[in-house]
Protein backbone atom coordinates (compact mmCIF):
# COMPACT_ATOMS: atom_id res chain seq x y z
CA UNK A 1 0.00 0.00 0.00
CA UNK A 2 1.52 3.37 -0.99
CA UNK A 3 2.02 5.98 1.69
CA UNK A 4 0.70 9.49 1.31
CA UNK A 5 2.50 12.57 2.53
CA UNK A 6 0.67 14.95 4.86
CA UNK A 7 0.01 17.56 2.17
CA UNK A 8 -1.15 14.99 -0.39
CA UNK A 9 -3.54 13.39 2.11
CA UNK A 10 -4.84 16.83 3.11
CA UNK A 11 -5.49 17.72 -0.53
CA UNK A 12 -7.29 14.44 -1.29
CA UNK A 13 -9.49 14.71 1.81
CA UNK A 14 -10.31 18.37 1.14
CA UNK A 15 -11.32 17.61 -2.46
CA UNK A 16 -13.76 14.93 -1.30
CA UNK A 17 -15.25 17.22 1.34
CA UNK A 18 -15.69 19.98 -1.26
CA UNK A 19 -17.41 17.55 -3.62
CA UNK A 20 -19.81 16.67 -0.80
CA UNK A 21 -20.73 20.32 -0.28
CA UNK A 22 -18.25 21.77 2.22
CA UNK A 23 -17.05 25.32 1.67
CA UNK A 24 -13.37 25.73 0.88
CA UNK A 25 -12.51 26.83 4.43
CA UNK A 26 -14.55 24.05 6.00
CA UNK A 27 -12.97 21.43 3.74
CA UNK A 28 -9.41 22.57 4.45
CA UNK A 29 -9.93 22.93 8.21
CA UNK A 30 -11.62 19.54 8.45
CA UNK A 31 -9.12 17.78 6.20
CA UNK A 32 -6.23 19.20 8.24
CA UNK A 33 -7.74 17.86 11.47
CA UNK A 34 -8.41 14.41 10.00
CA UNK A 35 -4.94 14.08 8.49
CA UNK A 36 -3.33 15.28 11.72
CA UNK A 37 -5.27 12.63 13.66
CA UNK A 38 -4.16 9.99 11.18
CA UNK A 39 -0.54 11.14 11.42
CA UNK A 40 -0.71 10.76 15.22
CA UNK A 41 -1.98 7.20 14.91
CA UNK A 42 -5.53 8.10 16.00
CA UNK A 43 -7.11 6.50 12.96
CA UNK A 44 -10.57 6.38 14.56
CA UNK A 45 -10.63 10.16 14.12
CA UNK A 46 -8.57 10.28 10.94
CA UNK A 47 -9.15 9.66 7.26
CA UNK A 48 -11.78 7.02 7.98
CA UNK A 49 -14.05 9.96 8.87
CA UNK A 50 -13.88 11.53 5.39
CA UNK A 51 -16.57 9.22 4.01
CA UNK A 52 -18.76 9.70 7.09
CA UNK A 53 -18.46 13.50 7.02
CA UNK A 54 -19.14 13.53 3.27
CA UNK A 55 -22.30 11.54 3.93
CA UNK A 56 -23.36 13.99 6.64
CA UNK A 57 -22.78 16.90 4.27
CA UNK A 58 -24.69 15.18 1.48
CA UNK A 59 -27.70 14.27 3.62
CA UNK A 60 -27.92 17.60 5.46
CA UNK A 61 -26.84 16.40 8.89
CA UNK A 62 -24.04 18.97 8.57
CA UNK A 63 -24.31 22.19 6.58
CA UNK A 64 -21.42 22.66 4.19
CA UNK A 65 -21.97 26.39 3.74
CA UNK A 66 -22.14 27.15 7.47
CA UNK A 67 -19.79 29.88 8.62
CA UNK A 68 -19.07 30.11 12.33
CA UNK A 69 -20.01 33.31 14.08
CA UNK A 70 -19.53 34.91 17.45
CA UNK A 71 -22.84 34.38 19.20
CA UNK A 72 -21.96 36.04 22.48
CA UNK A 73 -19.06 37.68 24.28
CA UNK A 74 -19.40 38.35 27.99
CA UNK A 75 -16.62 39.03 30.44
CA UNK A 76 -13.87 36.56 29.65
CA UNK A 77 -16.08 34.12 27.77
CA UNK A 78 -16.98 33.70 24.11
CA UNK A 79 -19.63 31.50 22.54
CA UNK A 80 -19.21 30.54 18.90
CA UNK A 81 -22.10 29.24 16.81
CA UNK A 82 -21.04 26.57 14.30
CA UNK A 83 -24.43 26.96 12.57
CA UNK A 84 -24.82 23.20 12.13
CA UNK A 85 -21.58 22.93 10.16
CA UNK A 86 -18.64 20.63 10.68
CA UNK A 87 -16.94 21.53 13.94
CA UNK A 88 -13.42 22.29 12.80
CA UNK A 89 -13.84 25.81 11.38
CA UNK A 90 -15.89 26.80 14.44
CA UNK A 91 -13.25 25.39 16.78
CA UNK A 92 -10.52 27.24 14.85
CA UNK A 93 -12.53 30.45 15.20
CA UNK A 94 -13.23 29.87 18.91
CA UNK A 95 -9.58 29.20 19.70
CA UNK A 96 -8.52 32.30 17.77
CA UNK A 97 -11.03 34.40 19.74
CA UNK A 98 -9.83 32.83 23.01
CA UNK A 99 -6.19 33.57 22.24
CA UNK A 100 -7.02 37.19 21.43
CA UNK A 101 -8.98 37.67 24.63
CA UNK A 102 -6.38 35.89 26.74
CA UNK A 103 -3.71 38.20 25.34
CA UNK A 104 -5.84 41.17 26.38
CA UNK A 105 -7.03 40.07 29.82
CA UNK A 106 -5.03 36.96 30.71
CA UNK A 107 -7.77 34.33 30.50
CA UNK A 108 -10.65 33.18 28.35
CA UNK A 109 -13.14 30.36 28.09
CA UNK A 110 -14.51 29.59 24.65
CA UNK A 111 -17.39 27.31 23.74
CA UNK A 112 -18.84 26.09 20.46
CA UNK A 113 -22.52 25.32 20.01
CA UNK A 114 -24.68 23.92 17.19
CA UNK A 115 -21.79 21.81 16.02
CA UNK A 116 -20.83 18.39 14.69
CA UNK A 117 -18.21 15.83 15.79
CA UNK A 118 -15.20 17.76 17.14
CA UNK A 119 -12.48 15.18 16.46
CA UNK A 120 -9.26 14.96 18.44
CA UNK A 121 -9.69 17.72 21.00
CA UNK A 122 -6.02 18.24 21.78
CA UNK A 123 -5.42 19.36 18.21
CA UNK A 124 -7.72 22.34 18.71
CA UNK A 125 -5.40 23.48 21.50
CA UNK A 126 -2.19 23.62 19.44
CA UNK A 127 -2.54 27.29 18.40
CA UNK A 128 -3.00 28.25 22.05
CA UNK A 129 0.09 26.30 23.05
CA UNK A 130 2.03 27.95 20.22
CA UNK A 131 0.91 31.31 21.66
CA UNK A 132 2.23 30.21 25.11
CA UNK A 133 -1.19 29.62 26.69
CA UNK A 134 -2.49 26.61 28.58
CA UNK A 135 -5.69 25.13 27.19
CA UNK A 136 -8.23 22.53 28.21
CA UNK A 137 -10.79 21.01 25.86
CA UNK A 138 -14.04 19.24 26.68
CA UNK A 139 -16.92 17.87 24.64
CA UNK A 140 -20.32 16.50 25.43
CA UNK A 141 -21.33 13.29 23.72
CA UNK A 142 -23.11 10.04 24.35
CA UNK A 143 -20.75 7.28 25.46
CA UNK A 144 -19.39 6.13 22.13
CA UNK A 145 -15.62 5.79 22.44
CA UNK A 146 -13.40 3.87 24.85
CA UNK A 147 -10.86 5.82 26.85
CA UNK A 148 -7.49 6.23 25.15
CA UNK A 149 -5.42 3.07 25.43
CA UNK A 150 -8.35 0.68 25.80
C-alpha positions in Angstrom: 0.0 0.0 0.0 1.5 3.4 -1.0 2.0 6.0 1.7 0.7 9.5 1.3 2.5 12.6 2.5 0.7 14.9 4.9 0.0 17.6 2.2 -1.1 15.0 -0.4 -3.5 13.4 2.1 -4.8 16.8 3.1 -5.5 17.7 -0.5 -7.3 14.4 -1.3 -9.5 14.7 1.8 -10.3 18.4 1.1 -11.3 17.6 -2.5 -13.8 14.9 -1.3 -15.3 17.2 1.3 -15.7 20.0 -1.3 -17.4 17.5 -3.6 -19.8 16.7 -0.8 -20.7 20.3 -0.3 -18.2 21.8 2.2 -17.1 25.3 1.7 -13.4 25.7 0.9 -12.5 26.8 4.4 -14.6 24.0 6.0 -13.0 21.4 3.7 -9.4 22.6 4.5 -9.9 22.9 8.2 -11.6 19.5 8.5 -9.1 17.8 6.2 -6.2 19.2 8.2 -7.7 17.9 11.5 -8.4 14.4 10.0 -4.9 14.1 8.5 -3.3 15.3 11.7 -5.3 12.6 13.7 -4.2 10.0 11.2 -0.5 11.1 11.4 -0.7 10.8 15.2 -2.0 7.2 14.9 -5.5 8.1 16.0 -7.1 6.5 13.0 -10.6 6.4 14.6 -10.6 10.2 14.1 -8.6 10.3 10.9 -9.2 9.7 7.3 -11.8 7.0 8.0 -14.1 10.0 8.9 -13.9 11.5 5.4 -16.6 9.2 4.0 -18.8 9.7 7.1 -18.5 13.5 7.0 -19.1 13.5 3.3 -22.3 11.5 3.9 -23.4 14.0 6.6 -22.8 16.9 4.3 -24.7 15.2 1.5 -27.7 14.3 3.6 -27.9 17.6 5.5 -26.8 16.4 8.9 -24.0 19.0 8.6 -24.3 22.2 6.6 -21.4 22.7 4.2 -22.0 26.4 3.7 -22.1 27.2 7.5 -19.8 29.9 8.6 -19.1 30.1 12.3 -20.0 33.3 14.1 -19.5 34.9 17.4 -22.8 34.4 19.2 -22.0 36.0 22.5 -19.1 37.7 24.3 -19.4 38.3 28.0 -16.6 39.0 30.4 -13.9 36.6 29.7 -16.1 34.1 27.8 -17.0 33.7 24.1 -19.6 31.5 22.5 -19.2 30.5 18.9 -22.1 29.2 16.8 -21.0 26.6 14.3 -24.4 27.0 12.6 -24.8 23.2 12.1 -21.6 22.9 10.2 -18.6 20.6 10.7 -16.9 21.5 13.9 -13.4 22.3 12.8 -13.8 25.8 11.4 -15.9 26.8 14.4 -13.2 25.4 16.8 -10.5 27.2 14.8 -12.5 30.5 15.2 -13.2 29.9 18.9 -9.6 29.2 19.7 -8.5 32.3 17.8 -11.0 34.4 19.7 -9.8 32.8 23.0 -6.2 33.6 22.2 -7.0 37.2 21.4 -9.0 37.7 24.6 -6.4 35.9 26.7 -3.7 38.2 25.3 -5.8 41.2 26.4 -7.0 40.1 29.8 -5.0 37.0 30.7 -7.8 34.3 30.5 -10.7 33.2 28.3 -13.1 30.4 28.1 -14.5 29.6 24.6 -17.4 27.3 23.7 -18.8 26.1 20.5 -22.5 25.3 20.0 -24.7 23.9 17.2 -21.8 21.8 16.0 -20.8 18.4 14.7 -18.2 15.8 15.8 -15.2 17.8 17.1 -12.5 15.2 16.5 -9.3 15.0 18.4 -9.7 17.7 21.0 -6.0 18.2 21.8 -5.4 19.4 18.2 -7.7 22.3 18.7 -5.4 23.5 21.5 -2.2 23.6 19.4 -2.5 27.3 18.4 -3.0 28.3 22.0 0.1 26.3 23.1 2.0 27.9 20.2 0.9 31.3 21.7 2.2 30.2 25.1 -1.2 29.6 26.7 -2.5 26.6 28.6 -5.7 25.1 27.2 -8.2 22.5 28.2 -10.8 21.0 25.9 -14.0 19.2 26.7 -16.9 17.9 24.6 -20.3 16.5 25.4 -21.3 13.3 23.7 -23.1 10.0 24.4 -20.8 7.3 25.5 -19.4 6.1 22.1 -15.6 5.8 22.4 -13.4 3.9 24.9 -10.9 5.8 26.8 -7.5 6.2 25.2 -5.4 3.1 25.4 -8.3 0.7 25.8 
